[in-house]
Amino acid sequence: MTETAGALDSLAIDTIRTLSIDAVQKANSGHPGAPMGMAPMAYTLWTRFLRHAPSEPTWPNATAPALGRHAQHAAVLAAYI
C-alpha cells in the first residue's frame, strides 16, 4: 500500500468514527464505542470484500452488512459504510 492510500484509508476510517459520534450525539441515545471500535473492520470489509450496486438491488453478487440482535448498538455503523 502506498503512503497516499494509507492516508486515505485512515481519513475514511476517522470519518466513519466522527460520523458515528455525531449520530449518537444527535439521537441523544446510544453509545459510540462499538461503531468507533469497529470502523476499521467495517471499512476493510466494505472496500475489499463486499460488493454493492445501489442501482441494481437484486444484483446476484450484492452483499450488505448485517448485525445480529445482540449488536444493534452498533447499527449506526451500518449507515456510514
C-alpha positions in Angstrom: 0.0 0.0 0.0 1.3 3.4 -0.8 1.6 6.2 1.7 -1.2 8.1 0.0 -3.5 5.1 0.0 -2.8 4.6 3.7 -3.5 8.2 4.5 -6.8 8.0 2.5 -7.8 4.8 4.4 -7.0 6.5 7.7 -9.1 9.5 6.7 -12.0 7.4 5.7 -11.9 5.4 9.0 -11.7 8.5 11.1 -14.6 10.0 9.1 -16.7 6.9 9.9 -15.8 7.3 13.6 -16.7 11.0 13.6 -20.0 10.5 11.9 -20.8 7.7 14.4 -20.1 10.1 17.3 -22.2 12.8 15.7 -25.2 10.4 15.0 -25.2 9.1 18.6 -25.0 12.7 20.0 -27.8 13.9 17.6 -30.0 11.0 18.6 -29.3 11.6 22.3 -29.3 7.9 22.6 -26.8 5.0 22.5 -23.0 4.8 22.8 -20.4 5.4 20.1 -18.0 2.8 21.4 -18.9 -0.1 19.2 -19.1 1.9 15.9 -15.8 3.7 16.7 -14.0 0.4 17.6 -15.5 -1.4 14.6 -14.8 1.3 12.0 -11.5 -0.2 10.7 -13.1 -3.6 10.3 -16.2 -2.3 8.6 -14.1 -0.1 6.2 -11.9 -3.1 5.3 -14.9 -5.4 4.7 -16.7 -2.7 2.6 -13.8 -1.7 0.5 -12.1 -5.0 -0.1 -14.7 -7.8 0.2 -18.3 -6.7 -0.1 -19.9 -5.8 -3.4 -22.6 -3.2 -3.7 -24.6 -1.8 -6.6 -27.3 0.6 -5.5 -28.8 0.8 -8.9 -29.2 -3.0 -9.0 -30.7 -4.1 -5.7 -31.3 -7.6 -7.0 -27.7 -7.9 -8.3 -26.7 -11.6 -7.7 -23.3 -10.8 -6.0 -24.7 -8.0 -3.9 -23.9 -8.2 -0.2 -24.7 -6.0 2.7 -23.6 -5.8 6.3 -26.0 -7.5 8.8 -26.0 -7.1 12.5 -27.4 -9.7 14.9 -29.8 -8.7 17.5 -27.0 -8.5 20.1 -25.1 -6.0 18.0 -27.9 -3.5 17.5 -26.0 -0.9 19.5 -23.6 -0.8 16.5 -26.3 -0.3 13.9 -25.2 3.3 13.4 -22.1 1.9 11.9 -24.0 0.4 9.0 -25.3 3.8 8.0 -21.8 5.1 7.3 -20.2 2.3 5.3 
